[in-house]
């Protein structure tokens, strides 16, 4: 008998939820289609109605994270077990989540009756910019990523020189089109805001021309495939002048390691 009463109580509560949810959907349909002088009053009364419903946040769906812990995001939401979805402040939550180290942008949506959907857009580090003796982590849009230690990103290339920050996304993208060459590159120097000097991991420096850097890389790759040019005892390859390549041999017997 006791079990039967409990079952009826649970069933009634469940049916009540379904009933209120149906009314909720109907109310939003009215809000969407009712465009007249009474729309403001309707929205206000609907909000009051929703506030009275027992529609607490039961689920948080998170998308787009690679480096941000889900627990950090949930913690930033500052939820309690009885936080009503309708009263949850999206802007406040946005402001808290955006402070997390890896988060560049965030979208938060309410999915009634009881779900929050969060889409995270993380920074994507592509290079380390060296300026005035300091290191800065740079993302795919050329923005400085704050809160992350550049020294932990051993796989990224160093970029320096006058106005180099403005060109970091484009030069990294250009090098990415030649993966065989890109893998050899350690650092990139912007010279006179006109051209690039590239240093390989073996210490070899390449002076690229102001125009036609991609073509110059193709020439280097072809020569390297035929003669292993980039692995020889060479300090500098100068390609600044059109249709000309000057090579400065290394004085050292062994390749310098820088």
C-alpha positions as CSV (number, residue, x, y, z in Angstrom):
1,X,0.0,0.0,0.0
2,X,2.8,2.4,0.9
3,X,4.7,1.5,-2.3
4,X,1.5,2.2,-4.3
5,X,1.1,5.6,-2.7
6,X,4.8,6.5,-3.5
7,X,4.3,5.3,-7.0
8,X,1.2,7.5,-7.4
9,X,3.0,10.5,-5.9
10,X,6.0,10.1,-8.3
11,X,3.7,9.5,-11.3
12,X,1.7,12.6,-10.5
13,X,4.8,14.7,-10.2
14,X,6.1,13.3,-13.5
15,X,2.8,14.0,-15.2
16,X,2.8,17.5,-13.7
17,X,6.2,18.1,-15.3
18,X,5.0,17.0,-18.7
19,X,2.0,19.2,-18.4
20,X,4.0,22.3,-17.4
21,X,6.5,21.6,-20.1
22,X,3.8,21.4,-22.7
23,X,2.4,24.8,-21.5
24,X,5.9,26.2,-21.6
25,X,6.4,25.2,-25.3
26,X,3.0,26.7,-26.1
27,X,3.9,29.9,-24.3
28,X,7.1,30.3,-26.3
29,X,5.1,29.7,-29.5
30,X,2.8,32.5,-28.6
31,X,5.8,34.8,-27.9
32,X,7.3,34.0,-31.3
33,X,4.2,34.6,-33.4
34,X,2.3,37.2,-31.4
35,X,3.7,40.5,-32.8
36,X,1.4,43.3,-31.7
37,X,0.9,45.9,-29.1
38,X,0.4,43.3,-26.4
39,X,3.6,41.4,-27.0
40,X,5.5,43.1,-24.2
41,X,2.8,42.2,-21.7
42,X,2.7,38.7,-23.0
43,X,6.5,38.3,-22.6
44,X,6.3,39.6,-19.0
45,X,3.5,37.4,-18.0
46,X,5.2,34.4,-19.6
47,X,8.4,35.0,-17.7
48,X,6.5,35.2,-14.4
49,X,4.8,31.9,-15.3
50,X,8.1,30.2,-16.1
51,X,9.6,31.5,-12.9
52,X,7.0,29.6,-10.9
53,X,7.8,26.3,-12.6
54,X,10.1,23.8,-11.0
55,X,12.6,23.9,-14.0
56,X,16.0,23.7,-12.3
57,X,19.2,23.1,-14.4
58,X,19.7,19.4,-14.6
59,X,22.3,19.1,-17.4
60,X,25.2,21.0,-18.8
61,X,26.4,20.2,-22.3
62,X,29.9,21.4,-23.2
63,X,31.3,21.5,-26.7
64,X,34.6,22.7,-28.3
65,X,37.1,22.0,-25.5
66,X,40.5,20.6,-26.1
67,X,42.5,22.1,-23.2
68,X,39.9,23.5,-20.9
69,X,38.7,21.2,-18.2
70,X,35.0,20.6,-18.0
71,X,35.1,20.9,-14.3
72,X,36.6,24.4,-14.5
73,X,33.7,25.5,-16.8
74,X,31.0,24.0,-14.5
75,X,32.7,25.7,-11.5
76,X,32.7,29.0,-13.4
77,X,28.9,28.6,-13.9
78,X,28.4,28.9,-10.1
79,X,25.5,26.5,-10.1
80,X,23.6,25.0,-7.2
81,X,21.4,22.0,-7.2
82,X,18.3,24.2,-7.3
83,X,19.3,26.9,-9.8
84,X,16.3,27.7,-12.0
85,X,17.1,27.8,-15.7
86,X,14.8,30.7,-16.4
87,X,16.5,32.9,-13.9
88,X,20.0,31.9,-14.8
89,X,22.1,35.0,-15.9
90,X,23.8,34.1,-19.2
91,X,25.9,37.3,-19.3
92,X,27.3,36.8,-15.8
93,X,28.2,33.2,-16.7
94,X,29.8,34.3,-19.9
95,X,32.0,36.8,-18.1
96,X,33.2,34.1,-15.7
97,X,34.0,31.5,-18.3
98,X,35.8,34.0,-20.6
99,X,38.4,34.5,-17.8
100,X,39.6,30.9,-18.0
101,X,43.1,30.7,-19.6
102,X,42.3,28.8,-22.8
103,X,38.9,30.4,-23.5
104,X,38.8,32.9,-26.3
105,X,35.0,33.1,-26.7
106,X,32.0,31.3,-25.4
107,X,28.3,30.9,-26.4
108,X,25.8,29.8,-23.7
109,X,22.2,28.8,-24.6
110,X,19.2,27.7,-22.5
111,X,17.6,24.6,-23.7
112,X,14.3,24.2,-21.9
113,X,13.2,22.6,-19.7
114,X,16.5,22.0,-17.8
115,X,19.7,22.1,-19.9
116,X,22.5,24.6,-20.5
117,X,24.4,24.3,-23.8
118,X,27.9,25.8,-23.8
119,X,30.1,26.2,-26.9
120,X,33.7,27.0,-26.1
121,X,36.1,28.6,-28.6
122,X,39.7,28.1,-27.5
123,X,42.8,29.9,-28.4
124,X,45.0,28.1,-30.9
125,X,48.7,29.0,-30.2
126,X,50.7,29.1,-33.5
127,X,53.9,31.0,-32.5
128,X,55.9,32.7,-29.8
129,X,56.6,36.4,-30.4
130,X,59.7,37.8,-29.0
131,X,59.5,41.5,-28.2
132,X,61.7,43.7,-26.0
133,X,63.2,40.6,-24.4
134,X,59.9,39.1,-23.5
135,X,58.0,36.1,-24.9
136,X,54.3,36.2,-25.9
137,X,52.1,33.4,-27.0
138,X,50.3,34.3,-30.2
139,X,47.1,32.7,-31.6
140,X,45.8,32.1,-35.1
141,X,44.3,35.6,-35.3
142,X,47.5,37.3,-34.2
143,X,46.2,38.0,-30.7
144,X,48.4,37.7,-27.6
145,X,47.2,34.8,-25.3
146,X,47.4,35.9,-21.7
147,X,47.6,33.5,-18.8
148,X,49.6,30.8,-20.6
149,X,53.4,30.2,-20.2
150,X,55.1,30.4,-23.7
151,X,58.0,28.3,-22.4
152,X,55.7,25.3,-22.2
153,X,55.1,25.3,-25.9
154,X,58.4,23.8,-27.2
155,X,56.9,22.9,-30.6
156,X,56.2,26.5,-31.6
157,X,58.4,28.8,-33.7
158,X,59.9,32.0,-32.5
159,X,59.1,35.1,-34.4
160,X,60.8,38.5,-33.9
161,X,61.5,41.8,-35.7
162,X,59.9,45.1,-36.5
163,X,56.1,44.8,-36.9
164,X,56.5,41.0,-36.9
165,X,53.3,40.6,-34.8
166,X,51.2,41.9,-37.7
167,X,52.5,39.2,-40.0
168,X,52.6,36.1,-37.7
169,X,49.4,34.4,-38.9
170,X,50.3,34.9,-42.6
171,X,54.0,33.7,-42.3
172,X,53.0,30.6,-40.2
173,X,50.3,29.8,-42.8
174,X,52.8,30.2,-45.7
175,X,55.3,27.9,-44.0
176,X,52.6,25.4,-43.4
177,X,52.1,24.9,-47.1
178,X,55.6,23.4,-47.2
179,X,55.6,20.9,-44.3
180,X,59.0,19.4,-45.3
181,X,60.6,22.8,-44.9
182,X,58.5,24.0,-42.0
183,X,59.6,21.1,-39.8
184,X,63.2,22.4,-40.1
185,X,62.4,26.0,-39.1
186,X,63.3,27.1,-35.6
187,X,62.8,30.9,-35.8
188,X,61.7,33.7,-38.1
189,X,63.0,37.3,-38.2
190,X,61.1,40.2,-39.8
191,X,63.8,42.4,-41.4
192,X,63.1,46.1,-42.0
193,X,59.4,45.4,-42.2
194,X,60.1,44.1,-45.8
195,X,61.2,40.5,-45.8
196,X,62.0,37.4,-43.7
197,X,65.2,35.7,-42.5
198,X,64.6,32.1,-41.4
199,X,66.8,30.1,-39.1
200,X,66.7,26.3,-39.2
201,X,67.3,24.0,-36.3
202,X,70.8,23.2,-37.6
203,X,71.8,26.9,-37.5
204,X,71.5,27.6,-41.2
205,X,70.1,31.1,-42.0
206,X,68.1,31.8,-45.2
207,X,67.7,35.4,-46.4
208,X,64.4,35.4,-48.3
209,X,63.5,38.1,-50.9
210,X,60.9,40.8,-50.3
211,X,58.6,39.3,-53.0
212,X,58.2,35.6,-53.9
213,X,59.1,33.8,-50.7
214,X,56.9,30.8,-51.6
215,X,58.7,30.4,-54.9
216,X,62.1,30.6,-53.1
217,X,61.0,27.9,-50.7
218,X,60.0,25.7,-53.6
219,X,63.5,26.2,-55.2
220,X,65.2,25.3,-51.9
221,X,63.1,22.2,-51.5
222,X,63.9,21.0,-55.0
223,X,67.6,21.6,-54.5
224,X,67.5,19.9,-51.1
225,X,65.8,16.8,-52.6
226,X,68.6,16.6,-55.2
227,X,71.6,17.6,-53.2
228,X,70.7,17.7,-49.5
229,X,71.6,21.4,-49.6
230,X,69.9,22.3,-46.3
231,X,72.0,19.6,-44.5
232,X,75.4,20.7,-45.8
233,X,78.0,22.8,-44.0
234,X,76.5,26.2,-44.8
235,X,76.0,29.2,-42.6
236,X,73.9,31.4,-44.9
237,X,71.9,31.1,-48.1
238,X,71.1,34.5,-49.5
239,X,68.1,34.7,-51.9
240,X,67.4,38.4,-51.6
241,X,68.3,39.1,-55.3
242,X,66.1,37.8,-58.1
243,X,67.4,34.7,-60.0
244,X,70.4,34.5,-57.7
245,X,71.5,32.4,-54.7
246,X,74.6,33.2,-52.7
247,X,75.9,30.5,-50.4
248,X,78.2,31.2,-47.4
249,X,79.9,27.9,-46.3
250,X,80.5,27.1,-42.7
251,X,84.0,27.6,-41.3
252,X,83.3,24.9,-38.6
253,X,84.0,21.3,-39.4
254,X,80.9,20.3,-37.4
255,X,77.5,21.8,-37.9
256,X,76.8,24.4,-35.2
257,X,73.9,23.6,-32.9
258,X,71.9,26.6,-31.9
